[in-house]
Amino acid sequence: MVKVKEKAIEGFLIFCSLITVFTTLGIIIVLATETIKFFSEVSIIEFFTGTEWTPLFANKKFGILPLVCGTLLTTLIAISVALPLGLTIAVYLNEYANQKFTAIVKPLLEVLAAIPTVVYGFFALTFVTPLLQQFIPDLSGFNALSAGLVMGIMIIPYISSLSEDALRAVPKSLREAAYGMGSTKLQTAFRVMVPAASSGIVVSIILAISRAIGETMIVAVAAGQEPKFTFNPLTSIETITTYIVQVSMGDVPQNSLEYRTIFSAGMALFIFTFLLNNISFWIKKKFQQKYE
Amino acid sequence: MSNSQLNRLKDLAFKIFAIFCTSVGLIVLVVLLYVVISQGLSRIDWDFITNLPSRSAERSGIYTALFGMIWVLVLTILISFPVGVCAGIYLQEYGKKGFLTNFIEINISNLAGVPSIIYGILGLELFGRLLHLGNSILAGSLTLSLLILPLIIVSTREAVKAVPKSLREASYGLGATKWQTIWNVVLPSSFGGIMTGLILAISRAIGETAPLIVVGALVYVPFVPSSPMDEFTVLPSQIFNWVTRPQAGFVTNAAAAIIILLTFTFMMNGIAVIIRNRFNKKTKF
């Protein structure tokens, strides 16, 4: 009797962990079936090469490049803020700061990642954009620049905390050897510690990029809803995620072609982040240095 | 200037730059809080909390959004907590290093990286249309549950992993079965860690906006939901709606609602820290 009960419990536990597998399958099946229906009406070539995205207008064009462009633009701005700041903070906390300082600053920075993203959207739209307009008069009210900058601040802790963890995992002996050779802290940090922790640092950067690509509310609030094939950060653009929100908020009839566009756009987004996640997983497995 | 002097100068320059970088992050945090509080604090009063949404900014309140949020959170906890903890226990205690466990692990780390809006699309099709739940509280809660499941599983595993082998062996030695050991020994001693993970996951769910908008959390809901099948709105989507309106009064409303949302988020994170510290002190292995 006890044995039967044990088996039943184990079966239930397996089922619970399989739910995560079903989730992935569900995502892929849902996106794929609707995307296939979408491509039965729209040519794939137009989708990937067209430079106009106007599914909600009378003259419908289905080129996803403007959305991809908007997504990459905001991501690029965010990473160029978060990468130098995050990495410098990680090196500083690991190499220079005393433990007490690190113990206070690290969780404080992590608060940045705990704040709901709609709050950042509010901040970008009502504070950062007006502030930037003082210096850049032709900055439009919705723009990629302030959304990207604020997103960059948001993802700092992803890079700083995870890179710091990676740096901390490097054995002390390496650092001491560098000191013994007469290196300064700066030389030790960038010529010994950072290279030794490089796989962990790269993984943290990829995670931050994938976060930025999938980020929705900041760009939906502050970057605008005009799909444009441009890399000009001063104008209003639209990202893939914003487009999905825009359609969800409107009253597009279900099963229409317009409705299916959110699945094809979602598929593009999913493939982007899926590739990035797997690259980071592979790097983690392949290049993780094992120190004894 | 000699080479070593130059190196020392570079060292100092980096140190100053690094302190600057660290302060940028913290200063933005302070400015953000200041902007929100200075704009919204004066708007918060009892009426703001108990009023229904309205066309005029001055008479609008967050009553329905607040109750919608509580409904969604309670259901999300009820759904995701048992499933997540069970899955975490399976992977850590039962899962042998085989194909299945490995596959599930890779899958979970992948799921954690899927953008939240994709979960919204899944919820829209699977729960909204296939299971005919429409844009109900239940559909929203199921979607959020799937979203935070990886977080709960990972933190449960960490907590269970920290329980020392000797405790388990003592239990087996007394003749307990595997499940009895888990139920009577492993779970009680990892309770603090599991709770911490759960609360952090809930704090994440509170702030999620995008997936609920896609599933169909309405922006204007003039009544308080009374069953899981009712339509709903939550605080973040109410904020989103107010931010995107041009009239100045609504921006003030948004700031006020943000103060309340942040209070929830910070409270959750604070509780998590307290529980972690208390259980860390209490359980000495």
Interface residues (C-beta under 8 A of the other chain):
Chain A: V2 K5 E6 I9 E10 F12 L13 I14 C16 S17 L18 I19 T20 V21 T23 T24 G26 I27 V30 L31 E34 P84 L85 T88 I89 V91 Y92 L93 Y96 V105 L108 L109 V111 L112 A114 I115 P116 T117 V118 V119 Y120 G121 F122 F123 L125 T126 F127 I153 I156 P157 S160 T184 K185 L186 Q187 L207 S210 I213 G214 E215 T216 M217 A220 V221 T241 I244 V245 S248 M249 Q254 I262 F263 G266 L269 F270 T273 F274 L276 N277 N278 F281
Chain B: N7 R8 K10 D11 F14 K15 F17 A18 I19 C21 T22 V24 G25 L26 V28 L29 V31 L32 V35 V36 Q39 P82 V83 G84 C86 A87 I89 Y90 L91 Y94 G95 F103 I104 I106 N107 I108 S109 N110 L111 G113 V114 P115 S116 I117 I118 Y119 G120 I121 L122 L124 E125 L126 R129 L146 L149 P150 I153 T177 K178 W179 S203 I206 G207 E208 T209 A210 I213 V214 G216 V219 P236 I239 F240 V243 T244 V251 A254 A255 I258 L261 L262 T265 F266 N269
